[in-house]
Amino acid sequence: MKTLNIDALFIVDARLNPIASIRPNQEKIFKDIPIATMKALKKSSITGGGKIVFSDLIRCQGMPVFVLGKAKRNGSMAIGILRTDYLVNMQKPISFGRKGHSMIVDRAGRVIAHPKKEWQKSSKDASGISVVQAMMRGETGVTVFYSPPLKGGHDRRIHLGAEGRLGRDGASADG
């Protein structure tokens, strides 16, 4: 479980009450999961034939995480808390030229991994950036966008990567 970056795993009954967990004393973690998130995961998993589904990025115990859900035939559901460490570690070594860097966002455009740690910690909303909007629409290819964070701003040619997505989440390069 640690190598998969799964912090917690629960089984909940049909009413979404916890009935089992892999480790004791995980009630605080479970209570941080919004009930609306669990309901949406259950519905998506049932609609998807019992497949594992991912939430959007949420905060749990102060950390950005994904919640995984898998509905079971008896009405119960398995719920896991997935840390973003793996995605952050994948993003770190990717750079383009002198000032270019990569950024990984979720399907809502919130930052999962970025060289600016504060953007990462706060799950900054990057959905207003044109290249992120294109990825949220599922587009791939090359695009150009204005990069205001660079001194004087520069146009940057960006390669949109949809192949590296986690579920419907996207990975982008900016800078």
C-alpha positions in Angstrom: 0.0 0.0 0.0 2.8 2.4 0.8 4.4 1.9 -2.6 1.1 2.8 -4.2 0.9 6.0 -2.0 -2.4 4.8 -0.5 -2.7 6.2 3.0 -5.9 4.6 4.1 -8.4 2.0 2.9 -11.9 1.6 4.2 -14.9 -0.5 3.6 -18.2 1.3 4.0 -21.7 -0.1 4.2 -24.5 0.9 1.8 -25.2 4.0 3.9 -21.5 5.0 3.6 -20.8 4.2 7.3 -17.3 2.8 7.9 -17.3 -0.9 8.8 -13.6 -1.8 8.4 -10.2 -0.2 7.8 -6.8 -1.7 7.1 -5.3 0.1 10.1 -6.7 1.1 13.5 -7.4 4.7 14.4 -8.2 6.1 11.0 -11.5 7.7 11.9 -10.1 11.2 11.5 -9.0 10.5 8.0 -12.4 9.0 7.1 -14.3 12.0 8.6 -12.3 14.4 6.3 -13.8 12.8 3.2 -16.9 14.8 2.2 -20.0 12.7 2.0 -20.8 14.2 -1.4 -17.5 12.9 -2.7 -18.3 9.4 -1.4 -21.8 9.5 -2.9 -20.4 10.7 -6.3 -17.8 7.9 -6.3 -20.3 5.2 -5.5 -22.6 6.4 -8.3 -19.8 6.6 -10.8 -18.5 3.2 -9.8 -21.9 1.6 -10.1 -22.5 3.3 -13.4 -19.1 2.1 -14.6 -19.8 -1.5 -13.8 -18.0 -1.6 -10.5 -14.7 -0.1 -11.8 -12.4 1.9 -9.5 -13.1 5.6 -9.9 -11.2 8.7 -8.7 -12.5 11.9 -7.1 -11.3 15.3 -8.1 -8.4 16.6 -5.9 -9.6 17.2 -2.3 -7.9 18.1 1.0 -7.7 15.4 3.6 -5.8 15.9 6.8 -4.5 19.1 5.2 -2.9 17.3 2.2 -4.1 17.2 -1.4 -5.3 13.7 -2.2 -7.6 11.7 -4.5 -10.3 9.5 -3.1 -10.7 6.2 -4.9 -13.9 4.2 -4.8 -15.1 0.8 -5.9 -18.7 -0.2 -5.4 -19.3 -3.8 -4.4 -22.3 -5.9 -5.4 -23.6 -6.1 -1.8 -24.0 -2.3 -1.7 -20.8 -1.7 0.3 -17.9 0.2 -1.2 -14.1 0.2 -0.8 -12.6 3.7 -0.4 -8.9 4.6 -0.5 -7.0 7.8 0.0 -4.3 8.3 -2.7 -1.5 10.7 -2.0 -0.1 12.7 -4.9 3.6 11.9 -4.2 4.0 9.7 -7.3 2.7 12.4 -9.6 4.8 15.1 -7.9 8.0 12.9 -8.2 7.2 12.3 -11.9 6.9 16.1 -12.6 10.1 17.2 -10.8 12.7 16.2 -13.4 10.8 17.4 -16.5 12.0 20.8 -17.8 12.2 22.5 -21.2 15.0 24.8 -22.1 16.2 27.3 -19.4 13.0 28.3 -17.8 10.4 25.8 -19.0 8.9 23.3 -16.6 6.0 20.9 -16.3 2.8 21.1 -14.3 0.3 18.4 -13.5 -3.3 19.4 -12.9 -6.4 17.4 -12.1 -9.5 17.4 -14.4 -10.8 20.5 -12.8 -7.5 22.4 -13.4 -6.2 22.3 -9.9 -2.4 22.0 -9.5 -1.2 18.6 -8.4 2.5 19.1 -9.1 4.4 22.3 -9.9 7.9 23.7 -9.2 6.2 26.4 -7.1 5.6 24.4 -3.9 2.9 26.9 -2.7 0.9 26.2 -5.9 1.2 22.5 -5.1 0.3 22.8 -1.4 -2.7 25.0 -2.0 -3.9 23.0 -5.1 -3.9 26.3 -7.0 -6.7 26.7 -9.5 -5.0 26.9 -12.9 -8.2 26.4 -14.9 -8.0 30.0 -16.2 -4.8 29.3 -18.1 -5.6 28.6 -21.8 -3.4 25.5 -22.0 -5.0 24.0 -19.0 -8.5 24.8 -20.5 -7.5 22.9 -23.6 -6.4 19.9 -21.6 -9.6 20.0 -19.6 -11.4 19.7 -23.0 -9.3 16.6 -23.8 -7.3 18.3 -26.5 -3.7 17.2 -27.3 -1.0 18.6 -29.5 1.0 21.8 -29.6 -0.3 25.2 -28.6 1.1 28.7 -27.8 0.1 30.7 -24.7 1.3 33.8 -22.9 3.2 33.1 -19.7 2.8 36.1 -17.3 4.9 34.6 -14.5 8.0 35.1 -16.6 9.6 38.5 -16.4 8.0 40.5 -19.2 5.8 37.6 -20.2 6.7 35.4 -23.1 4.8 33.3 -25.6 5.5 29.7 -25.1 5.0 26.8 -27.4 3.4 24.0 -25.3 3.1 20.3 -25.9 -0.2 19.0 -24.5 0.1 15.5 -23.1 -3.1 13.5 -22.7 -1.4 10.1 -22.8 0.0 10.7 -19.3 -3.3 11.4 -17.7 -4.6 9.7 -14.5 -8.2 8.9 -15.4 -9.5 12.1 -16.9 -6.7 14.2 -15.3 -4.2 15.9 -17.5 -0.5 16.8 -17.4 0.6 20.0 -18.9 3.9 21.8 -19.7 4.1 25.5 -19.2 6.8 28.1 -19.2 
